[in-house]
Amino acid sequence: MTRKDPATPCPILIVEDDPAILELLEEELQEAGHATLGAASAEEAIATLSHTPVALVISDVRLPGMSGLALLEQLRAENSALGFIVITAFGTIDQAVEALKLGADDFLTKPLDLETVREAVYRVLEHRRLAERFRQNGPPGHFHGIIGESEPMQALFHDAARLAKSDAPILVLGESGTGKELLARAIHAESPRAENPFVAVNCASIPAELMESEFFGHVKGAFTGASDHRQGLFQSARGGSLFLDEIGEMLPGLQAKLLRALQEKTVRPVGGEREEPVDVRIIAATHRDLEQEIEAGQFRSDLFYRLETFSLRIPPLREREGDLERLIAALIDKHADAQEKPIESIEPAALQALLAYGYPGNVRELENAIMRAVTLADSGEIRHADLPERLREQAEASRRESGEALSDNLATGLSTQAATQASIQAWPRLEEVEDRYIRKVLEATGGNKRRTADILGIARRTLYRRLDDS
């Protein structure tokens, strides 16, 4: 039975001047689940493409008028994302090379094997789909530019993508520097509201006396200095998303009005007499413990429960096993590109310090450290001296304490064992001591073989061999 390929949002355009082959290809691809269009010449194909988007072009090389390769070259100049497969009965190596140089995704020769055609179509469409996803979201392990291959981040991306489809308010929780606004923007980009405004405001940065006017707007003459009617943040975000960062800093009186706006989907400008309808999706964020704020009388419980129905917690960097190295690499590339500096490498000691540091400020602190290092790098390599002093000092202290503690523990263990043995022959062999020490270091680093090898002062290849042998 013919496999049904995933349906494409746009049809496949087949350019073939032989009616029998055109009909055969259309039937075969339609049976595989694709919509198709046909054209007998390159000129007809160009006319079709001028008003109809397609997912893929399959074109013969020999056509009346413009050739298939000329069609490929023109279309590639106009749309590099369009898939293109070349077919011909007169295939040569030179022709195949020319087609691939011009940007063809595949090159097939007649007589066509229909299974090969279907596989080529599937492969090209899948490649283009993944390429488009990469452009939108970054490489695999990203969510609209947020890097995270660790299990906690993948779970977060999954939940955020599901919640993005609804209009319900979302509460984003997390320590300072974890990227709460980035996640809010990603949710907006993933949502049906993506084409409408995303408005972000830090509640802690607005003076108390201006908060209500900033959020709901005001009418002319509402207060001294209100010389014109002014829209608030709710009106500015109409149809889109309003991100309220540090919502725990919002005044209790304004919290009540926010709750009413969420429930009634209306706001009243300061000094106004009528409610104005607003269509806004609220995404709020805080690093505070709002339940403690409720107990202290600083945050309304009814607003909390309204927001907390759908909450997302961004894990701190220390809980994101395996993400740190990818973040370091991505941030170096980002800031090297921004500063137009050719950073080719990172000194091993600098990388070790970056990996060993605890990052209480999370990804924001990591990015600031990388930006500083890239700025100071003057030889195409990030050096240990380019890193912030506190990072270098803490990483060195952590490494030293870890090594000293392990040595003390090992010495204590050996002394205790020696005291209980009848003779010196009961002491373990040197190789056994080394193996135990290696295992201890590996355990202390949480199984991170790169850090273990750095602490031990051996090559990772040597470490792998010792682990395999023990």
N, C-alpha and C positions, 0 to 999 in steps of 0.2 A: 504494500500500500504506500502511496506517495506521502512523504512527510509534509505536514502542514507547517510552514514557516510562520513565525510571528508576523502579524499583519503590519504593514508599513503605513504611516499616515498619508503618504503620497504615492502615486503610481510609479511603475517602471516604464520608461520610454524606450521602445525598441526601434532602431533605425535600420531598415533592411529593405532593399529594392526588390527582392524576390518574394512575391506574395505567399508562396507556399511555406518558405522558411519563417516568414513573419507570423503566419497563422500558427505554425507548429510551436514557435517559442511562446506566443501569447497563451496558447492552450496549456502548455506545460507549466508556465509560471502562475497562471490563474488557478490551476489545479493545486499548486503548492501554497495558495492562499494570497497571492499578490494581485493587486489591480494593475492593469497594463494599458499603455497607449502605443499606437503604431505610427511610424512616419516612413515614407518611401525615399526620402532624401534628407541631406543635412540641412538644406534650406527650410524644409517643412518642419524639421525638428526644432530649429531655432525659432520659427514662428510659434510653435506649440509652447516652447519654454518661456516665451515672452509673456504669456498670460497664465501658464499652468505650472506650479511647482512640482518637481518629480524627485524621487528618492535616488534614482539610479538611471544611467543611460547605458544601453547595450547597442553598440553600433558596428556595422560592417565597415571594412576599410574602403572597399571599392563601391562607390556610390555615384549616381549621375550628378555631375556638377561638383560641388565641394566634396573632398574626400572625408572619410571618417577620422583620419588623423588631424586634418585641418579643423574639423568640428571639435575634436578633443582639445586642441590647442586653444581655440577661441573660448570654449566653455571653461577651461581651467583658468584662463585669465580673468574670467568674470566671477567664477564661483569655485574656490579651491575645495569646498566641502562636498561637492557633488560627486557621487560615485560614478565610475566610468569603466566599462568592460569593452575591449576591442575583440571582434571576431573577424576571421577572414579565411578564404579558401586558398590563399596564396601566401601562407605564413612563411617568413624567413627569420633567421636569428636577427639580422639587421633591423627588420621591420618591428620585431618584438622589442628590441632595445630602444628603438626610436619611440615606440608607443609608451614604454615605461618611463623614458626620459621626459616625455610630455605630460606625464602624470596619470597614465592609465593604472587602474587598480588591478587589472588582470588582462591576459591575452590568450584567447582560445582560437583554435583552428578548426575549419570544416574538414570532413564531415563532423558535426557536433555530436558529442556524447551528451545526452540530455541530463543524465545524472551529474556529470561534471558541470554542466551549466547551472543546475540548481545549487550545487555546492558552492560554485563561484559567487553566485548571487547572494546566497546566505552569508558567505564569508565577508564579502564587500559591505553588505548592509550592516552586519554586526560590527565590523571595524569602524564604519562611519558613526554608528550609534555610540560606541564607546568613545570615539574621538570627540563627539559633541558633548557627551557627559563629562569628559576630561576638561573641555573648555569651560563648562559651566561650574563644575564642582572641584576641579583640580584632579590630580591623579588618584588611583584607587586608595582608599583609606582617608579620603577627604569628604567633607560635607559642605558644599558651597565655600570652599577655601579653608575650612577648619581642618587641621591635620589631626588624625587620630586612628591608629590601627589597633590600639589596645582594646581589650574586651569592654572596659567601662565606657570608652568613647564610642565604640561601635553600637553598644546598647543605647547610648544617648542619641546618636544619629538616627537610629531606628525609631525611637520614641518621638523625637522631634519631627521627623518626616510624617509620622501618622497624625500628630497633633496639628501640624501645619494645615491640614486639609479642612479643619473645622474653624469656626469663628469664635470659639470659646476663649476667654482670657487665659493667659499662661503666666505662671510665676516661675522665674528662673532663679535658682539658688546657687550660691557658690562663693568661695573665698575671693578676696580682691585679687585681680589680675588673672582670673581663670578664663576670661573671654565671654562675659555674659552678653555684652552688646553684639559681639560677633555672632553668637548663637541666635540672638533675637533677629538680626539681619538675615541669617540663614533661614530661619523659620518663615520670615516674610517672603524671601526669594522662592521658597518651596511652596508657598500658599497661592490660592487663586487671586490674591490681592497683589501679586508681585509687580504688576504694571502700574500700580497706584503708589502714592507717597509712603515712605517710611520716615517717620519723624521721631527723633530721639531727644530726650531731655533728662538731665540729671537733676533730680528733685532737690538734692543738697545744695545746688548752685544758685537756686532762685531765692531772692530775698523774700521773707515771710509776707511782707506787705504787698508784694506783686504776684504772689502765687496764683490767686484766683483769677486775676486778669490774664496772666500768662496762659493758664489752662483753658479758660472759657471765653476769653476776649472781653471787650467792653464797648459800650456805646459812647458816642460823643457827649462830653459833659458829665460822665459818670463820677469823675473825681477830678481834683485839680491836676491839670496837665493833660487830661484826656481830650485833646482837641479834635480827634477824628475817631470814627468807628474803627475798631481793630479786631481782626480775627485772633482767636486763641489757638492753642496747639491742637485741640480736638478738631476745629474747623479745618486747620491746615492739613491734617492727616485724613480728611474725609475720603472714604473708599479704600484706605490703606491701613497701616499699622502705626500705633503710637507706643513707643517704648519708654516706659517710666523707670529709669535707673535709680537705684537707691530709694525705692518707694518707702522704706522705713523712716526716711527723713521727712515725709509729708506731714503737714500739720493735721491734727485730728479733725478740725472743722472742714478742711478741704477733703479729707478722707470720706466724710459723709457725702459730700457733693459728688465725689468720684463714684461712690457706690450707687448713688441715684442715677448718674449718667450711664453706668453699666446696666442697670436694671431697666431704665426707661428709654435708653438710646436717644436722649435729648440733653441739651445743655442750655443754661441761661446766662448770657453775657452779663458782666457786672453793669448794673444800671439799666439792664433791659427789662422789658415787661413780658416778653413772650419766650417760650421754650423753642429752641432750634433743633430739628432732628439731625443727628450725626450717625454716620455709619463708619465706625472705627473698631479695629481689633486691638485690644490692649495686651501688651506683653510687659510685665513688670519684673523687676529684678532687685535683689538685695543680698548683701553679705551678712546682714544681721539675722539673729534668731527672732523671728516675728512672734513666736509664742511667748518668749520672754518679754518682748515689748508689750504684748497684750496684758500680761500679768502686771507690768509696770504702769499700765494705763496710757501707754504711748501709741498704741495701734489698735484700731477697731477690730474686734473679733469677727463681726459680720463681713467686713471687707476682706479680711484674711481668708475666711472660709470660701468666699466667692472666688478669690484668686487661686487658692490652694487646691481647688478641685483638680486642676491640671498643672502639676508642677514638674520641673525638670531640674536636676542637680548636676552641675558641672563638676567632675572630680578634680581635686587639686593635682598638680603635676606629679607629686610624689606617689600618687595612686595609679599613674598611667604607665604601667610596665611596658617598656619597649618603645615608647613614643619619643623619648628625649633625643635620641640620635637623629631621627627623621626631622624633628623640630629644629635642631641645631643646623642641619644641612639646608633645610628650606629657608630658614631665616638668614643664613649667610648668603644664599643665592638672592633672596629678596633685597637685602641691603646693599650687596655688591652691585646688583643691577641698578638700584636707585641712585647709588653714588658713582656709577659707571667705573667701578674699580675691578680689575681682573684678579679676583681672589681664586687661586688655584688649589690651595691646600691649607691645612691647619696643623700647627706644630703638635706632636703627640702629647707634650706636657699641657698644652692649652686644652686639647680635647679631654684629657684625663680630668683637668680641673672643672671643665664644664659638666662632665658626667658625674663628678663626685659631689658637686654642690647641691644643697637642699632646696633652694628656690622658695623661700617663704612667700615671695611676691609672685610666685607661679609664672605663667607664660609671659606676662608683662615684664617681669624682672629678667627672664631669660632673653627676651627680645631687646631690652635696653642694653644688656651686656653684649649681645651680638652686634648691635648697632655701634656701640662704642669701639668694639674690637675691629670692626670693618673700617671705621673712620680712622683709627690709628694705624692700621696695617699699611706698611709702605713698601713691601717687597713681594706682594702677591701671595703672602702667607700670613695667617693669623698666628701670632706668637703668644706665649704665656704672659708676657709683659703687657700685652694689649688688653687683657681682661681687667675688670674692676678689681681694686685691691682687696675688698672684703671677700670677693669670690675666691681669689687666689689664696688668701689667708685661711678662710674657712675650709676650703677643699684640702689644703695642705694639713691643717690641724686634724681634720676628719681622717685623712689617710694615715697620719702618724699615730693617732689614737687607736685606730682600727688595728694597725700593725702591732703596736705595743700591747694592746689588750690580748690579741691572739697569741703573741709570744709569751706573755705572762700566763695565760691559760694553759698553753702547751707545756711550759716549764713546770707549772704546778702539777699538771697531770703526770708528767714524767717523774717528778720527785716523789709523788705519792706512790706511784707504781714501783719505783726503785726501792722505797723503804719497805715495801711489803714482799719483796722478792728475796730469795735465799742467797743469791749471788749475783754478781755483775752480769752473768750470762743471761739473766732474765730480762735485761734491757732490750727494747726492740731494736731491730736493725735500722741503720740510717735511712734506708729507702722507705721503711715503714713510717718513720717519723716524718719524712718529707711528704709522703702521701697523706698522712693525717693532717699535716699543716695545710697542704693544698686544699683538702676537703673543708677545713675550718674556714679558710679565706673565702672559698667558693660559697659556703653557707652564709658567711657574714655579708657578702655582696648580693645576696638574693639570687644566686645562680648566674650572675652577669660575668661571662667568661672574659670579656674584654677588660673589665675593671680588675678581675682576679689576676689576670696575666700582668697588668700594669703594677699592681701592688707587689706581686712576687718578683717582678723584674725579669720575666721570661717571655719568650715569644708565644703567641697563642697556639701556634702549631705544636710547640713543646708541651703546652698545657693539655691540648687535646690528646697527644700521645700518652702523657702520664695518666690522664683520666681513663683512657681506653685500656691501658695496661693494668691499672689497679683494680 
